[in-house]
Amino acid sequence: MFTWTAEKNLLNKEKHGFLLSDIVDVFDDPHLLEFYDAAHSSLDEDRYINIGRFHDTVILFVVTADKADGNTQIITSREATPKEQEVYYEHYRKSADSGGD
């Protein structure tokens, strides 16, 4: 289950234009990329960087954390940079070339 704090939800909307509660669909993207974020993880929390398509129009960069209760907390979400989009589309092309969607 995905969770977020009410404060972060509103702050993310102000800063990046997306409510965290609205972007959960990005995790349904069959081409979603997920990378372990060693730089921001700790002994208490594993963090991940996710890059995926939202509503078939926008590529998002989403940071999540695995919580002790088994939930995944969405920390932040923003539109992916051009470089991040390039990484996503390269993965998408390779997946399509190998028989994926």
C-alpha positions as MATLAB code, in Angstrom:
seq = 'MFTWTAEKNLLNKEKHGFLLSDIVDVFDDPHLLEFYDAAHSSLDEDRYINIGRFHDTVILFVVTADKADGNTQIITSREATPKEQEVYYEHYRKSADSGGD';
ca = [
       0.000    0.000    0.000;
       1.219    3.510   -0.783;
       1.194    6.195    1.888;
       2.214    9.850    2.232;
       1.831   12.568    4.787;
      -0.870   15.197    4.322;
       1.726   17.953    4.673;
       4.038   16.448    2.023;
       1.060   15.890   -0.267;
       0.244   19.611   -0.300;
       3.869   20.763   -0.356;
       4.561   18.564   -3.370;
       1.598   20.116   -5.202;
       2.935   23.611   -4.474;
       6.522   22.814   -5.417;
       6.143   20.324   -8.285;
       2.507   20.548   -9.420;
       1.483   17.021   -8.394;
      -0.415   15.759   -5.367;
       1.251   12.569   -4.143;
      -2.207   11.085   -3.764;
      -2.819   11.563   -7.514;
       0.336    9.947   -8.920;
      -0.084    6.395   -7.615;
      -1.006    5.255  -11.153;
       2.618    5.696  -12.174;
       3.337    2.415  -10.391;
       1.050    0.610  -12.881;
       3.413    1.495  -15.749;
       4.772   -1.826  -17.087;
       8.004   -0.013  -18.017;
       8.523    1.607  -14.611;
      12.181    1.847  -13.663;
      13.190    1.435  -10.030;
      16.674    2.120   -8.665;
      17.920    1.676   -5.119;
      18.953    5.088   -3.751;
      22.014    4.241   -1.661;
      22.874    7.919   -1.169;
      19.610    8.639    0.679;
      18.929    5.269    2.301;
      19.791    4.543    5.912;
      19.771    1.632    8.326;
      16.189    2.601    9.185;
      14.868    3.180    5.670;
      15.515    1.964    2.116;
      14.775    4.593   -0.513;
      14.118    4.096   -4.194;
      14.027    6.266   -7.285;
      11.225    5.411   -9.686;
      10.802    6.751  -13.212;
       7.555    6.023  -15.018;
       4.772    7.266  -17.217;
       1.801    9.021  -15.627;
      -1.512    9.031  -17.538;
       0.375    8.252  -20.776;
       1.524   11.873  -21.014;
       4.113   12.788  -18.380;
       7.238   10.961  -17.249;
       7.584   11.314  -13.471;
      10.519   10.949  -11.096;
       9.178    9.557   -7.811;
      11.077    8.883   -4.588;
       9.708    6.183   -2.296;
      10.733    4.575    0.980;
      10.009    1.104    2.291;
       8.553    1.394    5.780;
       8.750   -1.112    8.625;
       4.983   -1.694    8.472;
       5.317   -3.035    4.915;
       3.902    0.072    3.242;
       5.665    2.177    0.637;
       5.765    5.872    1.461;
       5.846    8.315   -1.441;
       8.335   11.015   -0.470;
       8.206   13.292   -3.525;
       7.183   13.364   -7.170;
       8.126   15.708   -9.972;
       8.333   15.762  -13.736;
      11.426   13.899  -14.892;
      14.306   15.931  -16.286;
      15.195   15.505  -19.970;
      18.059   13.170  -18.989;
      15.757   11.078  -16.768;
      13.206   10.914  -19.592;
      15.973    9.737  -21.931;
      16.833    6.914  -19.501;
      13.150    5.939  -19.342;
      12.642    5.945  -23.124;
      15.846    3.976  -23.701;
      14.536    1.323  -21.295;
      11.152    1.459  -23.055;
      12.758    0.919  -26.493;
      14.850   -1.999  -25.239;
      11.783   -3.570  -23.665;
       9.779   -3.175  -26.875;
      12.664   -4.585  -28.969;
      12.825   -7.660  -26.739;
       9.147   -8.464  -27.150;
       7.671   -6.387  -24.324;
       4.700   -4.041  -24.836;
];
